[in-house]
Amino acid sequence: MASKEVIQKIEAAINRVCDDIKQKKGSSGAEKLDALSKLINSYSRLLERDKLSASDANEDGDPHYHERLMQQKESRRGVIR
């Protein structure tokens, strides 16, 4: 499941819990707030993971990542350090 789908499902669950709190359905408010905080924590972790992995070509599955690394090494062979 793609992270965007997961984020959409978490947003829907957060909205559902908020509606339940407003309408005072079911269990105690403390349990609902606990569930809401867990959903928000997982939502923020997913967003953070999306930001971190978007810039790393290796994690994004770039098929030419290793080839470019080898080319960089080869281009620096004649350089005296």
mmCIF file of the N, C-alpha and C atoms, coordinates in Angstrom:
data_MODEL
# 
_entry.id   MODEL 
# 
loop_
_atom_site.group_PDB 
_atom_site.id 
_atom_site.type_symbol 
_atom_site.label_atom_id 
_atom_site.label_alt_id 
_atom_site.label_comp_id 
_atom_site.label_asym_id 
_atom_site.label_entity_id 
_atom_site.label_seq_id 
_atom_site.pdbx_PDB_ins_code 
_atom_site.Cartn_x 
_atom_site.Cartn_y 
_atom_site.Cartn_z 
_atom_site.occupancy 
_atom_site.B_iso_or_equiv 
_atom_site.pdbx_formal_charge 
_atom_site.auth_seq_id 
_atom_site.auth_comp_id 
_atom_site.auth_asym_id 
_atom_site.auth_atom_id 
_atom_site.pdbx_PDB_model_num 
ATOM 1   N N  . MET A 1 1  ? 0.850   -1.174 0.000   1.00 0.00 ? 1  MET A N  1 
ATOM 2   C CA . MET A 1 1  ? 0.000   0.000  0.000   1.00 0.00 ? 1  MET A CA 1 
ATOM 3   C C  . MET A 1 1  ? 0.896   1.238  0.000   1.00 0.00 ? 1  MET A C  1 
ATOM 4   N N  . ALA A 1 2  ? 0.611   2.151  -0.879  1.00 0.00 ? 2  ALA A N  1 
ATOM 5   C CA . ALA A 1 2  ? 1.410   3.369  -0.990  1.00 0.00 ? 2  ALA A CA 1 
ATOM 6   C C  . ALA A 1 2  ? 1.178   4.262  0.221   1.00 0.00 ? 2  ALA A C  1 
ATOM 7   N N  . SER A 1 3  ? 2.182   5.058  0.526   1.00 0.00 ? 3  SER A N  1 
ATOM 8   C CA . SER A 1 3  ? 2.072   5.909  1.707   1.00 0.00 ? 3  SER A CA 1 
ATOM 9   C C  . SER A 1 3  ? 0.961   6.943  1.554   1.00 0.00 ? 3  SER A C  1 
ATOM 10  N N  . LYS A 1 4  ? 0.660   7.361  0.322   1.00 0.00 ? 4  LYS A N  1 
ATOM 11  C CA . LYS A 1 4  ? -0.431  8.322  0.125   1.00 0.00 ? 4  LYS A CA 1 
ATOM 12  C C  . LYS A 1 4  ? -1.776  7.699  0.476   1.00 0.00 ? 4  LYS A C  1 
ATOM 13  N N  . GLU A 1 5  ? -1.949  6.423  0.137   1.00 0.00 ? 5  GLU A N  1 
ATOM 14  C CA . GLU A 1 5  ? -3.191  5.733  0.496   1.00 0.00 ? 5  GLU A CA 1 
ATOM 15  C C  . GLU A 1 5  ? -3.301  5.601  2.006   1.00 0.00 ? 5  GLU A C  1 
ATOM 16  N N  . VAL A 1 6  ? -2.188  5.276  2.646   1.00 0.00 ? 6  VAL A N  1 
ATOM 17  C CA . VAL A 1 6  ? -2.188  5.137  4.103   1.00 0.00 ? 6  VAL A CA 1 
ATOM 18  C C  . VAL A 1 6  ? -2.520  6.471  4.746   1.00 0.00 ? 6  VAL A C  1 
ATOM 19  N N  . ILE A 1 7  ? -1.940  7.539  4.235   1.00 0.00 ? 7  ILE A N  1 
ATOM 20  C CA . ILE A 1 7  ? -2.207  8.873  4.783   1.00 0.00 ? 7  ILE A CA 1 
ATOM 21  C C  . ILE A 1 7  ? -3.675  9.235  4.620   1.00 0.00 ? 7  ILE A C  1 
ATOM 22  N N  . GLN A 1 8  ? -4.269  8.911  3.475   1.00 0.00 ? 8  GLN A N  1 
ATOM 23  C CA . GLN A 1 8  ? -5.690  9.193  3.272   1.00 0.00 ? 8  GLN A CA 1 
ATOM 24  C C  . GLN A 1 8  ? -6.550  8.401  4.252   1.00 0.00 ? 8  GLN A C  1 
ATOM 25  N N  . LYS A 1 9  ? -6.187  7.141  4.491   1.00 0.00 ? 9  LYS A N  1 
ATOM 26  C CA . LYS A 1 9  ? -6.955  6.329  5.437   1.00 0.00 ? 9  LYS A CA 1 
ATOM 27  C C  . LYS A 1 9  ? -6.809  6.854  6.856   1.00 0.00 ? 9  LYS A C  1 
ATOM 28  N N  . ILE A 1 10 ? -5.610  7.306  7.213   1.00 0.00 ? 10 ILE A N  1 
ATOM 29  C CA . ILE A 1 10 ? -5.409  7.857  8.554   1.00 0.00 ? 10 ILE A CA 1 
ATOM 30  C C  . ILE A 1 10 ? -6.189  9.154  8.715   1.00 0.00 ? 10 ILE A C  1 
ATOM 31  N N  . GLU A 1 11 ? -6.192  9.998  7.684   1.00 0.00 ? 11 GLU A N  1 
ATOM 32  C CA . GLU A 1 11 ? -6.982  11.230 7.751   1.00 0.00 ? 11 GLU A CA 1 
ATOM 33  C C  . GLU A 1 11 ? -8.461  10.923 7.936   1.00 0.00 ? 11 GLU A C  1 
ATOM 34  N N  . ALA A 1 12 ? -8.957  9.911  7.231   1.00 0.00 ? 12 ALA A N  1 
ATOM 35  C CA . ALA A 1 12 ? -10.363 9.523  7.375   1.00 0.00 ? 12 ALA A CA 1 
ATOM 36  C C  . ALA A 1 12 ? -10.640 9.019  8.788   1.00 0.00 ? 12 ALA A C  1 
ATOM 37  N N  . ALA A 1 13 ? -9.711  8.245  9.345   1.00 0.00 ? 13 ALA A N  1 
ATOM 38  C CA . ALA A 1 13 ? -9.886  7.735  10.707  1.00 0.00 ? 13 ALA A CA 1 
ATOM 39  C C  . ALA A 1 13 ? -9.842  8.872  11.720  1.00 0.00 ? 13 ALA A C  1 
ATOM 40  N N  . ILE A 1 14 ? -8.959  9.839  11.510  1.00 0.00 ? 14 ILE A N  1 
ATOM 41  C CA . ILE A 1 14 ? -8.890  10.997 12.409  1.00 0.00 ? 14 ILE A CA 1 
ATOM 42  C C  . ILE A 1 14 ? -10.202 11.769 12.363  1.00 0.00 ? 14 ILE A C  1 
ATOM 43  N N  . ASN A 1 15 ? -10.735 11.984 11.175  1.00 0.00 ? 15 ASN A N  1 
ATOM 44  C CA . ASN A 1 15 ? -12.017 12.688 11.051  1.00 0.00 ? 15 ASN A CA 1 
ATOM 45  C C  . ASN A 1 15 ? -13.142 11.917 11.724  1.00 0.00 ? 15 ASN A C  1 
ATOM 46  N N  . ARG A 1 16 ? -13.121 10.580 11.590  1.00 0.00 ? 16 ARG A N  1 
ATOM 47  C CA . ARG A 1 16 ? -14.155 9.758  12.220  1.00 0.00 ? 16 ARG A CA 1 
ATOM 48  C C  . ARG A 1 16 ? -14.078 9.859  13.739  1.00 0.00 ? 16 ARG A C  1 
ATOM 49  N N  . VAL A 1 17 ? -12.867 9.790  14.293  1.00 0.00 ? 17 VAL A N  1 
ATOM 50  C CA . VAL A 1 17 ? -12.710 9.888  15.746  1.00 0.00 ? 17 VAL A CA 1 
ATOM 51  C C  . VAL A 1 17 ? -13.141 11.266 16.235  1.00 0.00 ? 17 VAL A C  1 
ATOM 52  N N  . CYS A 1 18 ? -12.790 12.313 15.487  1.00 0.00 ? 18 CYS A N  1 
ATOM 53  C CA . CYS A 1 18 ? -13.211 13.665 15.874  1.00 0.00 ? 18 CYS A CA 1 
ATOM 54  C C  . CYS A 1 18 ? -14.734 13.802 15.854  1.00 0.00 ? 18 CYS A C  1 
ATOM 55  N N  . ASP A 1 19 ? -15.376 13.226 14.845  1.00 0.00 ? 19 ASP A N  1 
ATOM 56  C CA . ASP A 1 19 ? -16.841 13.259 14.786  1.00 0.00 ? 19 ASP A CA 1 
ATOM 57  C C  . ASP A 1 19 ? -17.453 12.502 15.954  1.00 0.00 ? 19 ASP A C  1 
ATOM 58  N N  . ASP A 1 20 ? -16.869 11.347 16.311  1.00 0.00 ? 20 ASP A N  1 
ATOM 59  C CA . ASP A 1 20 ? -17.370 10.583 17.454  1.00 0.00 ? 20 ASP A CA 1 
ATOM 60  C C  . ASP A 1 20 ? -17.240 11.378 18.749  1.00 0.00 ? 20 ASP A C  1 
ATOM 61  N N  . ILE A 1 21 ? -16.137 12.107 18.888  1.00 0.00 ? 21 ILE A N  1 
ATOM 62  C CA . ILE A 1 21 ? -15.947 12.923 20.090  1.00 0.00 ? 21 ILE A CA 1 
ATOM 63  C C  . ILE A 1 21 ? -16.994 14.031 20.132  1.00 0.00 ? 21 ILE A C  1 
ATOM 64  N N  . LYS A 1 22 ? -17.253 14.663 18.981  1.00 0.00 ? 22 LYS A N  1 
ATOM 65  C CA . LYS A 1 22 ? -18.247 15.738 18.936  1.00 0.00 ? 22 LYS A CA 1 
ATOM 66  C C  . LYS A 1 22 ? -19.642 15.220 19.256  1.00 0.00 ? 22 LYS A C  1 
ATOM 67  N N  . GLN A 1 23 ? -19.978 14.030 18.746  1.00 0.00 ? 23 GLN A N  1 
ATOM 68  C CA . GLN A 1 23 ? -21.312 13.475 18.940  1.00 0.00 ? 23 GLN A CA 1 
ATOM 69  C C  . GLN A 1 23 ? -21.422 12.660 20.223  1.00 0.00 ? 23 GLN A C  1 
ATOM 70  N N  . LYS A 1 24 ? -20.321 12.500 20.947  1.00 0.00 ? 24 LYS A N  1 
ATOM 71  C CA . LYS A 1 24 ? -20.268 11.768 22.220  1.00 0.00 ? 24 LYS A CA 1 
ATOM 72  C C  . LYS A 1 24 ? -20.786 10.348 22.073  1.00 0.00 ? 24 LYS A C  1 
ATOM 73  N N  . LYS A 1 25 ? -20.309 9.649  21.034  1.00 0.00 ? 25 LYS A N  1 
ATOM 74  C CA . LYS A 1 25 ? -20.702 8.259  20.814  1.00 0.00 ? 25 LYS A CA 1 
ATOM 75  C C  . LYS A 1 25 ? -19.771 7.313  21.561  1.00 0.00 ? 25 LYS A C  1 
ATOM 76  N N  . GLY A 1 26 ? -20.288 6.177  21.937  1.00 0.00 ? 26 GLY A N  1 
ATOM 77  C CA . GLY A 1 26 ? -19.471 5.063  22.418  1.00 0.00 ? 26 GLY A CA 1 
ATOM 78  C C  . GLY A 1 26 ? -18.755 5.295  23.722  1.00 0.00 ? 26 GLY A C  1 
ATOM 79  N N  . SER A 1 27 ? -17.477 4.959  23.736  1.00 0.00 ? 27 SER A N  1 
ATOM 80  C CA . SER A 1 27 ? -16.692 4.906  24.967  1.00 0.00 ? 27 SER A CA 1 
ATOM 81  C C  . SER A 1 27 ? -16.339 6.296  25.489  1.00 0.00 ? 27 SER A C  1 
ATOM 82  N N  . SER A 1 28 ? -15.517 6.307  26.529  1.00 0.00 ? 28 SER A N  1 
ATOM 83  C CA . SER A 1 28 ? -15.187 7.565  27.191  1.00 0.00 ? 28 SER A CA 1 
ATOM 84  C C  . SER A 1 28 ? -14.353 8.470  26.291  1.00 0.00 ? 28 SER A C  1 
ATOM 85  N N  . GLY A 1 29 ? -14.365 9.725  26.619  1.00 0.00 ? 29 GLY A N  1 
ATOM 86  C CA . GLY A 1 29 ? -13.609 10.702 25.846  1.00 0.00 ? 29 GLY A CA 1 
ATOM 87  C C  . GLY A 1 29 ? -12.111 10.481 25.928  1.00 0.00 ? 29 GLY A C  1 
ATOM 88  N N  . ALA A 1 30 ? -11.646 9.967  27.083  1.00 0.00 ? 30 ALA A N  1 
ATOM 89  C CA . ALA A 1 30 ? -10.208 9.725  27.245  1.00 0.00 ? 30 ALA A CA 1 
ATOM 90  C C  . ALA A 1 30 ? -9.719  8.661  26.271  1.00 0.00 ? 30 ALA A C  1 
ATOM 91  N N  . GLU A 1 31 ? -10.511 7.611  26.089  1.00 0.00 ? 31 GLU A N  1 
ATOM 92  C CA . GLU A 1 31 ? -10.121 6.551  25.151  1.00 0.00 ? 31 GLU A CA 1 
ATOM 93  C C  . GLU A 1 31 ? -10.085 7.086  23.724  1.00 0.00 ? 31 GLU A C  1 
ATOM 94  N N  . LYS A 1 32 ? -11.052 7.918  23.386  1.00 0.00 ? 32 LYS A N  1 
ATOM 95  C CA . LYS A 1 32 ? -11.092 8.480  22.037  1.00 0.00 ? 32 LYS A CA 1 
ATOM 96  C C  . LYS A 1 32 ? -9.932  9.441  21.803  1.00 0.00 ? 32 LYS A C  1 
ATOM 97  N N  . LEU A 1 33 ? -9.602  10.239 22.817  1.00 0.00 ? 33 LEU A N  1 
ATOM 98  C CA . LEU A 1 33 ? -8.465  11.138 22.677  1.00 0.00 ? 33 LEU A CA 1 
ATOM 99  C C  . LEU A 1 33 ? -7.160  10.356 22.562  1.00 0.00 ? 33 LEU A C  1 
ATOM 100 N N  . ASP A 1 34 ? -7.067  9.235  23.283  1.00 0.00 ? 34 ASP A N  1 
ATOM 101 C CA . ASP A 1 34 ? -5.889  8.382  23.178  1.00 0.00 ? 34 ASP A CA 1 
ATOM 102 C C  . ASP A 1 34 ? -5.774  7.811  21.766  1.00 0.00 ? 34 ASP A C  1 
ATOM 103 N N  . ALA A 1 35 ? -6.893  7.342  21.224  1.00 0.00 ? 35 ALA A N  1 
ATOM 104 C CA . ALA A 1 35 ? -6.892  6.812  19.858  1.00 0.00 ? 35 ALA A CA 1 
ATOM 105 C C  . ALA A 1 35 ? -6.532  7.907  18.856  1.00 0.00 ? 35 ALA A C  1 
ATOM 106 N N  . LEU A 1 36 ? -7.043  9.101  19.085  1.00 0.00 ? 36 LEU A N  1 
ATOM 107 C CA . LEU A 1 36 ? -6.746  10.223 18.194  1.00 0.00 ? 36 LEU A CA 1 
ATOM 108 C C  . LEU A 1 36 ? -5.263  10.584 18.245  1.00 0.00 ? 36 LEU A C  1 
ATOM 109 N N  . SER A 1 37 ? -4.677  10.579 19.434  1.00 0.00 ? 37 SER A N  1 
ATOM 110 C CA . SER A 1 37 ? -3.251  10.911 19.532  1.00 0.00 ? 37 SER A CA 1 
ATOM 111 C C  . SER A 1 37 ? -2.391  9.857  18.846  1.00 0.00 ? 37 SER A C  1 
ATOM 112 N N  . LYS A 1 38 ? -2.779  8.585  18.942  1.00 0.00 ? 38 LYS A N  1 
ATOM 113 C CA . LYS A 1 38 ? -2.033  7.528  18.252  1.00 0.00 ? 38 LYS A CA 1 
ATOM 114 C C  . LYS A 1 38 ? -2.117  7.705  16.736  1.00 0.00 ? 38 LYS A C  1 
ATOM 115 N N  . LEU A 1 39 ? -3.304  8.051  16.247  1.00 0.00 ? 39 LEU A N  1 
ATOM 116 C CA . LEU A 1 39 ? -3.464  8.276  14.811  1.00 0.00 ? 39 LEU A CA 1 
ATOM 117 C C  . LEU A 1 39 ? -2.628  9.458  14.329  1.00 0.00 ? 39 LEU A C  1 
ATOM 118 N N  . ILE A 1 40 ? -2.622  10.520 15.106  1.00 0.00 ? 40 ILE A N  1 
ATOM 119 C CA . ILE A 1 40 ? -1.857  11.703 14.718  1.00 0.00 ? 40 ILE A CA 1 
ATOM 120 C C  . ILE A 1 40 ? -0.363  11.406 14.740  1.00 0.00 ? 40 ILE A C  1 
ATOM 121 N N  . ASN A 1 41 ? 0.097   10.629 15.722  1.00 0.00 ? 41 ASN A N  1 
ATOM 122 C CA . ASN A 1 41 ? 1.514   10.259 15.774  1.00 0.00 ? 41 ASN A CA 1 
ATOM 123 C C  . ASN A 1 41 ? 1.915   9.439  14.559  1.00 0.00 ? 41 ASN A C  1 
ATOM 124 N N  . SER A 1 42 ? 1.096   8.468  14.198  1.00 0.00 ? 42 SER A N  1 
ATOM 125 C CA . SER A 1 42 ? 1.437   7.655  13.033  1.00 0.00 ? 42 SER A CA 1 
ATOM 126 C C  . SER A 1 42 ? 1.374   8.485  11.751  1.00 0.00 ? 42 SER A C  1 
ATOM 127 N N  . TYR A 1 43 ? 0.440   9.411  11.691  1.00 0.00 ? 43 TYR A N  1 
ATOM 128 C CA . TYR A 1 43 ? 0.318   10.306 10.539  1.00 0.00 ? 43 TYR A CA 1 
ATOM 129 C C  . TYR A 1 43 ? 1.574   11.167 10.398  1.00 0.00 ? 43 TYR A C  1 
ATOM 130 N N  . SER A 1 44 ? 2.035   11.731 11.500  1.00 0.00 ? 44 SER A N  1 
ATOM 131 C CA . SER A 1 44 ? 3.223   12.589 11.431  1.00 0.00 ? 44 SER A CA 1 
ATOM 132 C C  . SER A 1 44 ? 4.469   11.784 11.090  1.00 0.00 ? 44 SER A C  1 
ATOM 133 N N  . ARG A 1 45 ? 4.560   10.534 11.573  1.00 0.00 ? 45 ARG A N  1 
ATOM 134 C CA . ARG A 1 45 ? 5.710   9.691  11.215  1.00 0.00 ? 45 ARG A CA 1 
ATOM 135 C C  . ARG A 1 45 ? 5.711   9.393  9.726   1.00 0.00 ? 45 ARG A C  1 
ATOM 136 N N  . LEU A 1 46 ? 4.544   9.132  9.156   1.00 0.00 ? 46 LEU A N  1 
ATOM 137 C CA . LEU A 1 46 ? 4.468   8.878  7.715   1.00 0.00 ? 46 LEU A CA 1 
ATOM 138 C C  . LEU A 1 46 ? 4.871   10.105 6.908   1.00 0.00 ? 46 LEU A C  1 
ATOM 139 N N  . LEU A 1 47 ? 4.405   11.263 7.338   1.00 0.00 ? 47 LEU A N  1 
ATOM 140 C CA . LEU A 1 47 ? 4.772   12.487 6.631   1.00 0.00 ? 47 LEU A CA 1 
ATOM 141 C C  . LEU A 1 47 ? 6.269   12.729 6.713   1.00 0.00 ? 47 LEU A C  1 
ATOM 142 N N  . GLU A 1 48 ? 6.845   12.497 7.878   1.00 0.00 ? 48 GLU A N  1 
ATOM 143 C CA . GLU A 1 48 ? 8.284   12.697 8.049   1.00 0.00 ? 48 GLU A CA 1 
ATOM 144 C C  . GLU A 1 48 ? 9.069   11.705 7.202   1.00 0.00 ? 48 GLU A C  1 
ATOM 145 N N  . ARG A 1 49 ? 8.601   10.466 7.159   1.00 0.00 ? 49 ARG A N  1 
ATOM 146 C CA . ARG A 1 49 ? 9.282   9.451  6.354   1.00 0.00 ? 49 ARG A CA 1 
ATOM 147 C C  . ARG A 1 49 ? 9.217   9.812  4.871   1.00 0.00 ? 49 ARG A C  1 
ATOM 148 N N  . ASP A 1 50 ? 8.082   10.366 4.439   1.00 0.00 ? 50 ASP A N  1 
ATOM 149 C CA . ASP A 1 50 ? 7.948   10.805 3.046   1.00 0.00 ? 50 ASP A CA 1 
ATOM 150 C C  . ASP A 1 50 ? 8.957   11.901 2.725   1.00 0.00 ? 50 ASP A C  1 
ATOM 151 N N  . LYS A 1 51 ? 9.137   12.850 3.641   1.00 0.00 ? 51 LYS A N  1 
ATOM 152 C CA . LYS A 1 51 ? 10.075  13.946 3.404   1.00 0.00 ? 51 LYS A CA 1 
ATOM 153 C C  . LYS A 1 51 ? 11.506  13.431 3.338   1.00 0.00 ? 51 LYS A C  1 
ATOM 154 N N  . LEU A 1 52 ? 11.853  12.488 4.211   1.00 0.00 ? 52 LEU A N  1 
ATOM 155 C CA . LEU A 1 52 ? 13.224  11.980 4.253   1.00 0.00 ? 52 LEU A CA 1 
ATOM 156 C C  . LEU A 1 52 ? 13.552  11.123 3.043   1.00 0.00 ? 52 LEU A C  1 
ATOM 157 N N  . SER A 1 53 ? 12.623  10.295 2.622   1.00 0.00 ? 53 SER A N  1 
ATOM 158 C CA . SER A 1 53 ? 12.924  9.366  1.532   1.00 0.00 ? 53 SER A CA 1 
ATOM 159 C C  . SER A 1 53 ? 12.795  10.010 0.157   1.00 0.00 ? 53 SER A C  1 
ATOM 160 N N  . ALA A 1 54 ? 12.181  11.160 0.072   1.00 0.00 ? 54 ALA A N  1 
ATOM 161 C CA . ALA A 1 54 ? 11.998  11.788 -1.234  1.00 0.00 ? 54 ALA A CA 1 
ATOM 162 C C  . ALA A 1 54 ? 13.316  12.267 -1.829  1.00 0.00 ? 54 ALA A C  1 
ATOM 163 N N  . SER A 1 55 ? 14.299  12.562 -0.988  1.00 0.00 ? 55 SER A N  1 
ATOM 164 C CA . SER A 1 55 ? 15.548  13.100 -1.508  1.00 0.00 ? 55 SER A CA 1 
ATOM 165 C C  . SER A 1 55 ? 16.615  12.035 -1.720  1.00 0.00 ? 55 SER A C  1 
ATOM 166 N N  . ASP A 1 56 ? 16.443  10.838 -1.203  1.00 0.00 ? 56 ASP A N  1 
ATOM 167 C CA . ASP A 1 56 ? 17.453  9.793  -1.336  1.00 0.00 ? 56 ASP A CA 1 
ATOM 168 C C  . ASP A 1 56 ? 17.153  8.951  -2.567  1.00 0.00 ? 56 ASP A C  1 
ATOM 169 N N  . ALA A 1 57 ? 18.008  9.058  -3.572  1.00 0.00 ? 57 ALA A N  1 
ATOM 170 C CA . ALA A 1 57 ? 17.769  8.357  -4.837  1.00 0.00 ? 57 ALA A CA 1 
ATOM 171 C C  . ALA A 1 57 ? 17.824  6.845  -4.667  1.00 0.00 ? 57 ALA A C  1 
ATOM 172 N N  . ASN A 1 58 ? 18.653  6.371  -3.765  1.00 0.00 ? 58 ASN A N  1 
ATOM 173 C CA . ASN A 1 58 ? 18.774  4.930  -3.550  1.00 0.00 ? 58 ASN A CA 1 
ATOM 174 C C  . ASN A 1 58 ? 17.485  4.356  -2.970  1.00 0.00 ? 58 ASN A C  1 
ATOM 175 N N  . GLU A 1 59 ? 16.876  5.045  -2.015  1.00 0.00 ? 59 GLU A N  1 
ATOM 176 C CA . GLU A 1 59 ? 15.638  4.561  -1.411  1.00 0.00 ? 59 GLU A CA 1 
ATOM 177 C C  . GLU A 1 59 ? 14.445  4.740  -2.345  1.00 0.00 ? 59 GLU A C  1 
ATOM 178 N N  . ASP A 1 60 ? 14.505  5.711  -3.222  1.00 0.00 ? 60 ASP A N  1 
ATOM 179 C CA . ASP A 1 60 ? 13.404  5.942  -4.152  1.00 0.00 ? 60 ASP A CA 1 
ATOM 180 C C  . ASP A 1 60 ? 13.389  4.951  -5.301  1.00 0.00 ? 60 ASP A C  1 
ATOM 181 N N  . GLY A 1 61 ? 14.437  4.148  -5.412  1.00 0.00 ? 61 GLY A N  1 
ATOM 182 C CA . GLY A 1 61 ? 14.452  3.116  -6.441  1.00 0.00 ? 61 GLY A CA 1 
ATOM 183 C C  . GLY A 1 61 ? 14.972  3.599  -7.779  1.00 0.00 ? 61 GLY A C  1 
ATOM 184 N N  . ASP A 1 62 ? 15.896  4.549  -7.774  1.00 0.00 ? 62 ASP A N  1 
ATOM 185 C CA . ASP A 1 62 ? 16.492  5.027  -9.013  1.00 0.00 ? 62 ASP A CA 1 
ATOM 186 C C  . ASP A 1 62 ? 17.358  3.920  -9.603  1.00 0.00 ? 62 ASP A C  1 
ATOM 187 N N  . PRO A 1 63 ? 17.039  3.414  -10.795 1.00 0.00 ? 63 PRO A N  1 
ATOM 188 C CA . PRO A 1 63 ? 17.791  2.285  -11.352 1.00 0.00 ? 63 PRO A CA 1 
ATOM 189 C C  . PRO A 1 63 ? 19.218  2.649  -11.755 1.00 0.00 ? 63 PRO A C  1 
ATOM 190 N N  . HIS A 1 64 ? 19.504  3.928  -11.938 1.00 0.00 ? 64 HIS A N  1 
ATOM 191 C CA . HIS A 1 64 ? 20.829  4.350  -12.385 1.00 0.00 ? 64 HIS A CA 1 
ATOM 192 C C  . HIS A 1 64 ? 21.687  4.910  -11.251 1.00 0.00 ? 64 HIS A C  1 
ATOM 193 N N  . TYR A 1 65 ? 21.253  4.747  -10.025 1.00 0.00 ? 65 TYR A N  1 
ATOM 194 C CA . TYR A 1 65 ? 21.961  5.316  -8.874  1.00 0.00 ? 65 TYR A CA 1 
ATOM 195 C C  . TYR A 1 65 ? 23.373  4.748  -8.749  1.00 0.00 ? 65 TYR A C  1 
ATOM 196 N N  . HIS A 1 66 ? 23.497  3.428  -8.783  1.00 0.00 ? 66 HIS A N  1 
ATOM 197 C CA . HIS A 1 66 ? 24.806  2.799  -8.615  1.00 0.00 ? 66 HIS A CA 1 
ATOM 198 C C  . HIS A 1 66 ? 25.716  3.079  -9.809  1.00 0.00 ? 66 HIS A C  1 
ATOM 199 N N  . GLU A 1 67 ? 25.145  3.163  -10.999 1.00 0.00 ? 67 GLU A N  1 
ATOM 200 C CA . GLU A 1 67 ? 25.947  3.493  -12.180 1.00 0.00 ? 67 GLU A CA 1 
ATOM 201 C C  . GLU A 1 67 ? 26.555  4.889  -12.052 1.00 0.00 ? 67 GLU A C  1 
ATOM 202 N N  . ARG A 1 68 ? 25.772  5.841  -11.562 1.00 0.00 ? 68 ARG A N  1 
ATOM 203 C CA . ARG A 1 68 ? 26.289  7.197  -11.383 1.00 0.00 ? 68 ARG A CA 1 
ATOM 204 C C  . ARG A 1 68 ? 27.383  7.242  -10.321 1.00 0.00 ? 68 ARG A C  1 
ATOM 205 N N  . LEU A 1 69 ? 27.239  6.443  -9.266  1.00 0.00 ? 69 LEU A N  1 
ATOM 206 C CA . LEU A 1 69 ? 28.289  6.387  -8.252  1.00 0.00 ? 69 LEU A CA 1 
ATOM 207 C C  . LEU A 1 69 ? 29.595  5.874  -8.840  1.00 0.00 ? 69 LEU A C  1 
ATOM 208 N N  . MET A 1 70 ? 29.507  4.831  -9.654  1.00 0.00 ? 70 MET A N  1 
ATOM 209 C CA . MET A 1 70 ? 30.710  4.277  -10.280 1.00 0.00 ? 70 MET A CA 1 
ATOM 210 C C  . MET A 1 70 ? 31.332  5.286  -11.243 1.00 0.00 ? 70 MET A C  1 
ATOM 211 N N  . GLN A 1 71 ? 30.522  6.031  -11.978 1.00 0.00 ? 71 GLN A N  1 
ATOM 212 C CA . GLN A 1 71 ? 31.040  7.039  -12.901 1.00 0.00 ? 71 GLN A CA 1 
ATOM 213 C C  . GLN A 1 71 ? 31.755  8.154  -12.144 1.00 0.00 ? 71 GLN A C  1 
ATOM 214 N N  . GLN A 1 72 ? 31.230  8.518  -10.992 1.00 0.00 ? 72 GLN A N  1 
ATOM 215 C CA . GLN A 1 72 ? 31.882  9.551  -10.198 1.00 0.00 ? 72 GLN A CA 1 
ATOM 216 C C  . GLN A 1 72 ? 33.249  9.076  -9.718  1.00 0.00 ? 72 GLN A C  1 
ATOM 217 N N  . LYS A 1 73 ? 33.333  7.809  -9.299  1.00 0.00 ? 73 LYS A N  1 
ATOM 218 C CA . LYS A 1 73 ? 34.614  7.260  -8.852  1.00 0.00 ? 73 LYS A CA 1 
ATOM 219 C C  . LYS A 1 73 ? 35.609  7.222  -10.006 1.00 0.00 ? 73 LYS A C  1 
ATOM 220 N N  . GLU A 1 74 ? 35.153  6.799  -11.183 1.00 0.00 ? 74 GLU A N  1 
ATOM 221 C CA . GLU A 1 74 ? 36.037  6.713  -12.344 1.00 0.00 ? 74 GLU A CA 1 
ATOM 222 C C  . GLU A 1 74 ? 36.501  8.089  -12.803 1.00 0.00 ? 74 GLU A C  1 
ATOM 223 N N  . SER A 1 75 ? 35.649  9.083  -12.699 1.00 0.00 ? 75 SER A N  1 
ATOM 224 C CA . SER A 1 75 ? 36.027  10.420 -13.157 1.00 0.00 ? 75 SER A CA 1 
ATOM 225 C C  . SER A 1 75 ? 37.061  11.059 -12.233 1.00 0.00 ? 75 SER A C  1 
ATOM 226 N N  . ARG A 1 76 ? 37.201  10.564 -11.013 1.00 0.00 ? 76 ARG A N  1 
ATOM 227 C CA . ARG A 1 76 ? 38.153  11.137 -10.062 1.00 0.00 ? 76 ARG A CA 1 
ATOM 228 C C  . ARG A 1 76 ? 39.451  10.336 -9.989  1.00 0.00 ? 76 ARG A C  1 
ATOM 229 N N  . ARG A 1 77 ? 39.627  9.343  -10.841 1.00 0.00 ? 77 ARG A N  1 
ATOM 230 C CA . ARG A 1 77 ? 40.806  8.477  -10.764 1.00 0.00 ? 77 ARG A CA 1 
ATOM 231 C C  . ARG A 1 77 ? 42.111  9.224  -11.002 1.00 0.00 ? 77 ARG A C  1 
ATOM 232 N N  . GLY A 1 78 ? 42.146  10.145 -11.942 1.00 0.00 ? 78 GLY A N  1 
ATOM 233 C CA . GLY A 1 78 ? 43.385  10.834 -12.275 1.00 0.00 ? 78 GLY A CA 1 
ATOM 234 C C  . GLY A 1 78 ? 43.692  12.032 -11.399 1.00 0.00 ? 78 GLY A C  1 
ATOM 235 N N  . VAL A 1 79 ? 42.815  12.352 -10.469 1.00 0.00 ? 79 VAL A N  1 
ATOM 236 C CA . VAL A 1 79 ? 42.986  13.532 -9.631  1.00 0.00 ? 79 VAL A CA 1 
ATOM 237 C C  . VAL A 1 79 ? 44.007  13.231 -8.535  1.00 0.00 ? 79 VAL A C  1 
ATOM 238 N N  . ILE A 1 80 ? 45.010  14.100 -8.421  1.00 0.00 ? 80 ILE A N  1 
ATOM 239 C CA . ILE A 1 80 ? 46.010  13.952 -7.356  1.00 0.00 ? 80 ILE A CA 1 
ATOM 240 C C  . ILE A 1 80 ? 45.501  14.705 -6.141  1.00 0.00 ? 80 ILE A C  1 
ATOM 241 N N  . ARG A 1 81 ? 45.491  14.034 -5.026  1.00 0.00 ? 81 ARG A N  1 
ATOM 242 C CA . ARG A 1 81 ? 44.954  14.651 -3.808  1.00 0.00 ? 81 ARG A CA 1 
ATOM 243 C C  . ARG A 1 81 ? 46.052  15.019 -2.860  1.00 0.00 ? 81 ARG A C  1 
# 
